[in-house]
């Protein structure tokens, strides 16, 4: 899942009766078996639709699990995202690459062209799964991984959904890789985030959270303006050696100036202090706040600007354009697709100016 400048072709064969089964109930989470051919090599896989609201869209997204052979490109499963609500098809990949460049753990991704039962199904973004293979491929220590699946993953004792005290502090999280201590450490961290007195917080939180990495993740959410990014659309990984939690971004198509419906989003929609209990408490500490301010400034100067981003956006757009023309769901939108690089660059300029104008509020 590198950034190699080519788009591999995936030939997917799902028995027609299984295709009917999937289409009959898009919310079914039981996978069906399928075959995948890549460069003449055949793989037996399990496949199922993925995502929440995106399952009802015309172009489906998929989760693939490999079982014969059981590993493909050093992974046991991967995600194929249709990016159907994003007229540029680029935002998720742009975001993951951006997070990686500013020093965050982030899934690798690449574009692939999918044929389903011999017919063009279109251009997809293949995304690395965040699991034990994700850690092994980066030579990171083993540790539990939790997916934040709903608004209860808000680092608070109160539910985001019903505003009551949570019955369990693991609410909002789905376990992906779990060690014996995992749940206890997650709960202990959430309790401490909410109960450690203000004067002790700076010295206590560093026992649970890698604050530098957290601020880099926070900066990534702020620059890309992912409004949902604070209470879900992330994974938590606890590094087995340091014992500290880090945040990994996930689902970043509603970014770079467009919302979940693909509509234009004002550049000042998301304040630079962000949201959620942990962010509020970290930014309440002057040392961390200054660290965050310096980080925002550094990223504005080095990465989040038109000069740096333009060649990346243009190269990505040029790479997939021929495949968009062959995509049955996208080819009629080519005029909008061609305007998107300029739309994204206009957003970067405007968002950058807005963030710069707000930096003094962190003093």
Secondary structure, DSSP 8 states (H G I E B T S, - for coil): ----S--EEEEEE--HHHHHHHHH-TT--S-EEEEEEETTEEEEEEEEE--SGGGGSSS--EEEEEEESS-BTTBSEEEEE--TT-TTS-HHHHHHHHHHHTT-----EEEEEEEETTEEEEEEEEEE--SHHHHHHTT-----EEEE-STT-SSSSB-TTTSSB-S-TTTTEEEEE--TTHHHHHHHHHHHHHHS-HHHHHHHHTTTB-HHHHHHHHHHHHHHT-GGGGTSSEEEEE-TTT--EEEEE----S-TTB-TTS-B--TTSS-TT--SHHHHHHHTSHHHHHHHHHHHHHHHHHTSSHHHHHHHHHHHHHHHHHHHTT-TTTGGGHHHHHHHHHHHHHHHHHHHHHHHHHGGGG-
